[in-house]
Amino acid sequence: MTQLLSPGVWDEVPCPFCGLACDDLRVSTQSSKLEVIANGCPMSCKAFAGLSSSKPTAPRIAEKNVSLKNAAAAAAVILKKAKQPLIAGLGTDVAGMRALMQIADRIGAVVDHMNSVSFMSNVLALQDGGWLTTTLSEVRNRVDLLVIAGTDVVTRFPRFFERYIWNRDALFGSNAREVVYLGRGLDTQAGTAPDGRKPTVIACDITHISEIAGALRCLIAGRHMQIDRVAGVPLSELQQLAKRMQNARYGVLAWSAADFDFKHAELAVQSLCELVKDLNRGTRFSSLPLGGNEGDVTANQVCSWQSGFPLRTGFGSGHPDYDPRHFFAQRMLQQNEADALLWISSFNEKRTPPETAVPTVVLGRSGMSFNREPDVYIPVATPGIDHSGHIYRTDNVVALPLRKLRESALPSVAQVIAEIEKAL
């Protein structure tokens, strides 16, 4: 529970800027800028410091300051006129996403997240064949072999190793844990154990992760392979890794789909999922798909429980329709299939909407700058800073409560959507 230790200093603060949602930060609010004074990482320190309370808070219509009521009315006119509105970005908390789902249903909009290019790789693999996943708590307490495919993890989740791999308070100890990287050019420093043991690195092109996974499946099944290399990796290295994975007591295969920047990345994810299933015939192994930045896991959770479908769902037919290809926001804008865009980004002022000629309404963090000014811009509060709320962690099982840390004149996404609905 977030506590006020002294005037202007908060303890046990959850960080809303990363999928790990680390909940042990100590934050000072004694100046116009927030400062992480304990347990921060480069990402959280920069994000909190950038949340100045002195940035403009007035909504704008065509670059002119207006009241929230007038801005909401202008937004309502744009959305009401649209035959196919698109609600995208979706960088918000649970309450904000619930409000967006409600207005999407009312106006027949499509909903899609700004991170869906990578996020949908996981969704499509899950839908096609299912997966066996674990939680961060299980990783923290049980893992003895961590295999990381195609990512260094710490670029996107800086405290992952500190909190979940080299932590000292694991139920079953962490001294003997082993780390293996699959990839080339990765920052593997964080995988070095506290006692100096280096991680194993199997250098390969991440675009060939599917081939590596397929070879490991063959080896685990006891099949003979009449080749010396797979995707440039000596077969002997893969044979050693297959044995280590089979001998693990609680192994975990982790990846970040955001680092799979190649076509049909969902097939790579599916290959990794099938490898984990094969391993479970003889030992205990789990997947750990890492995501959650910009509220993508939160948005997908709310969309799924309220509509029965994941993101890229539309409501134009009067009921939820899920179509992962046609309801891709970027494609819809490029093909002129959307005639109004409502863009949400309350965590990151740099995640602005794609440049488009369609009428655009932006609910974004204060201080956003645009190459093309949107028709309506309404600065909104940041969850966990300016108002309380909830966000889902990367492992999907924990909704962390966010606490209001300071007074702000900015409305929440949910409050702005309520004003727009009043004007519809």
N, C-alpha and C positions, 0 to 999 in steps of 0.2 A: 504494500500500500504506500503510495507516494506521501511523504511526510514533509512538513515545513519545519526544518531544524532550527532556523533562526530567521529574522526578517530578511527576506530576499534569497534564501538558500533552501533549495528543495532536495530531498534525498529519495533514492529508489525511484527515479524518474524513468519511465519507458521511452525508448527512442523510436519515433515513428518514421525514421528516414531509411530504414534497412529492414529486410525481411526477417532478420534475427530478432528485432524488437527488444534489444537488451534492456532490461528493466532495473538496472542498478546504477544509473547515472546520478551524479550529483551536479546540480545546475544552479548557478547564481543568476538572479534577476535584478541585481542591485543597480544596474546601469541601463541605458537605453538598449543595450545589446545583451542577449543571453550568453552565458559562458558556461561550458562544461568544465567543472573543476576537479572531477574525479571519474575514473572508469570510462572515459571517452575514447573514441577512435578518430582518425583523421576525417572520416565521413561525418560523424555526429558533431564533432567540434566545429567543422566548417558550416554545417547546416544550421546549428543553433546560433552561431555567431552572425549568420546572415539574416536572422529574423529581427531586424531593427523595428522598433515601435514607432520610429519617426517617418516611415515611408508613407506615401499618400494613401488615403483610405476612401476617397470619393469615387463613386462609380462614374463611368464616362459613356456618353453617346456621341459617336462621331467626334471623339477627342475633346468633348466639352463636359465639364463636371456637372453632374445632376444628382438628384436624390435617389435613394435606393428604390423608392416607390416608382419613380419615373423610369428608372433603368429596368425594373422588373416588368413594367407595362410595355416598354419597347421590346424586351425579349419575348414577351408573350405574343406580341403582334407577329414577330418573325416566325415563331414556332407554330402559331395558329394558321398562318398562310401556307406553310410548307405541306406538300403532298407526301414527301418522304424525309422527315427530319432524322438527323443522326446525332446521337448522344455519345461522345467519345472522350478520351482522356481518362476520365473516371478516377482521377487521383483524389480519393476522399476516404472517409471512415465509414463504419457500418451505417450510421444514421444518414449520412449523406447519400450513400448508395441506395438505401431503402427509399429515400425521397425521389431519387432519379428513376428507380424502377417504377414508382407510382406515376410519375409524369410521363414516362415512356409508354406505359400502358394507356394513358389517357390520350396522348397525341399520336399514337401509332409509330413510335420511333424505333430505330435500331440502336442497341447498346454494344459498344466494343471498347476495350481498354487500349491505352497507348502502347502497352507492352505486349499486345496479343500476338505479334509475329513470333516471339519466342515462347510465350506462355501457352499458346495453342499447340505447340509441339508436344508438350506434356499431356494436354487434354486429349488430343487425337490418339496418342499411344494408349492412354488409360481407357478410352472408349473402345478401342479396337480389340485389346486383349487383356486389359486389367493390369494391375501391378501389386507388388508386395512392398509396402513402404514402412518406414519407422518414424519415430519422433525425435526431436532434439534431446529430450530427456533420456530416452533409451540410448542414444549415441553417447551422451555425456557419461552414463553410468556403466555401459556394457561393451562398447565396441573394442575389439582387439585388433582388427585389421580394417583400415579405411582405404578404399581404392577410389581415386578421384579421376573422373574421365573428362578430359578436354577443358579443364578450368583450373586456376590456382585458388579459387574460392575467395581469397582475401581481398581481391580487387573489388568485389561486389559485397562481400560480407566480412569486413576487416577483423572482427573479434571471434570468428568461428573457431579457430584453433585454441585461442585463449580460454574460451568458455566451455567448449565441448570436447576437445581432444586432450589438451595438456592440463586440464583442470586437476586440482589436487584432492578434491572431495568426491571423487567418483565412488560409487558403492562397491565396485569390484576392482578398483585400482586402475591407474593409467600409465604406470611406469613402463610396461612392456608393449605398449601399443605400437603398431607398425603402420606406416603410411606409404602408399604407392600412387604415383602420378602416371596417367596415360596422356601423353601430349608432348608438344615440342614448344620451346620458348616460354615455358611457364615460370612464374616466380615461385620457387619451391622452398624458400627460406622458412616460411611458417611451418612447414612440415618437418623441420628438424626438432627432434625430441629435446626436452630439457637437459638430458644427460649427454647430448651431443650426437646421438645417432642420426644419420642422414636418411632421408626418405629414398625409396627406390624410384627411379625415373625411367619409364619405358618410352623412349622418344618415338613419336609417330605423328603424322598429320591428322588433326582432329576430324577432317572430312572423311577419314577412313576408320572412324571409331566403330562403325557397323561391322567392318571386316574383322577388326580385332575381337569384337564381342562374339562374332560367329566362330572364329577360330578357337576361342576359349570354350565355347559350348561344345565344339567337337572334341577337344581334349578332355573336358570334364566327362563327356559321354564315353570316353575310352576309344575313340575312333582314331585310326592311323591317318596321318596327313603326309602326303608324298610331296612336300615342298620344304624349302629351307627358310623361307621368309614369308611373312604376312604383312602387307602394307609397309614393307621396308623393315619390319621388326624381325630379328632372328627367332625362329621357332623355339629355340631353347629358352629364350626369355619368357615366352608365353607359356611354355610347359612348366617353368618354375612358378610363374604367377598362378596358373591353374591349381597347382598343388597347394600353394599357400591359401588360396581362396577355399579350397575343399577342406583344409585343416583348421580353418578359423572357427572359433566358438561362437562369435557374434560378429560377422563381417557386415560391412556397409559399403555400397557402391553409390557414390554421390556424383551429381553433375549439376550444372547450371545451364538450362536451355538457352539463356541469353548469350552464352558463348558459342553456341552452335549456329554460327552465322553462315549457313549454306543451305542450298535447296533441299527440300524434303527432310529437314532435320528430325521430323517426327519418326522417320524410319530408324534413325540412329537411336533415339530414345526407346523405341520399341525393341530394338536389339538388346539394349542394356536391360530392359525389363525382363525379356525372355531369358537372358543369362542368369539373372537373379532367381527366376523360377527354377531353372535347372539346378542351381546350387542348393536349393532347399530340399532336394531329394536326399541329400546326404549330410547337410549341416544347416546352420541357421544363418541366413544372409538376407539383408534388406536393402531396398533402394532409398535414397534421400534426394529427391528433386528439390533444388534450391531456387527460390524465387521470393516474391513478396514485396519487391521494391515498388514505390509509387502506388501502393495499395492494390496491386493486381490480384493477389490472393483474396483479399477482402472483397473486392468487386465481384470476383467469380463465386465466392461463397454466397453472397447475398443474391446474386442473379440465379444461382442454382436452387436455393431453397425457396425463392419466391416464384420462379417460373417453371422449375423442373428441368431447366436446361442451363448449360454454361454460357459464358459470354458469346458474342456474335449471335444474339437472339433478337428478333424483330417482333413488333406488335401491330403491324399494319393490317393484318387480317382479322383483328379482333381477338386473337389468342396468340400465345407465344409460338413462334416459329424459329427453330434453330437451323442455321445454315452457315457452317464455318468458312465456306468459300465466298458466297454472295454477300454475306453480311460482314465482310472485312472492311473496316472503315477506310483504310487507305485506298483500297480498290474502288469503293463506292465514290469517293471524292474524285479520283482520277478518271472514272468513267461517267462522271456527271450524273450519278444515280441518286445523290442526296441533294436536296435543295435548301437545307438549313443545317447548321452545325452548332451544337451546344457542347462546348469544350470545358472539362473540369480538371484543374490541377492545383490542389490546395497544399501540396507538400513541396513542390519544386517550382520556383519562379522561372526556371530555364526551360521547362517543358511546355512550350507554347504550341498552339495549334499549327497544323501544316498550312502552308499558304494555299488559299483557295479563293475562288471568286464567289462562292455561295455566301449568303448572309450568315454571319458568325456571331455567336454570343459566347463570351469567355467568363467563367467563374474561376479566377486564379489568384494565387498569392499576390499580395501587394508588392509593387515594385517590378512587375512584369514589363518588358519592353517588346515591341513587335515590329517586324519589318513592314507589315501591313496592319494598321489599326483595325481591330474588330469593330463591327457595328455597335456592339454593346460590350463593355468590360466592367465587371463587378468584382472588385477585390474582396477576397473571402479570408476568413480566419483559418489558421493551421491547426488541425486536430492535435491534441496533446500539448499545445502551447497556449493557444488563445481560447480554447474551449475543451471540455471533457469529451470522451467518446470511446470507441473501441476499434482496434485493428486486429486482423488475423496474422499470426506468425507464419513463417514459411512452411511449417509442417502441417498446416491446416487444422490442427486440433485445439489450438489455444487462441481465444480472443482476449487480448490484453486490454485492460482498462487504461485509458489515457486521462490524465489530470490537467485541468486548467492551471497554468503557471503564472499568468499575468492578466491584467485587465486589458481589454482591447475593444475598440469601437467597431471592429470588423464582424460581420455576421458569418455564421457557419454556412456551409453548402446547403444543409437541410433547411435553414431559415430562408435562404435566398430562393430555393425551389418552392417553398411554401408561398412566398410573395408572388412568384411567377404564376403559380397555380391560381392564386386569388384573381390575378388579372386576366386569366384565360377566358 
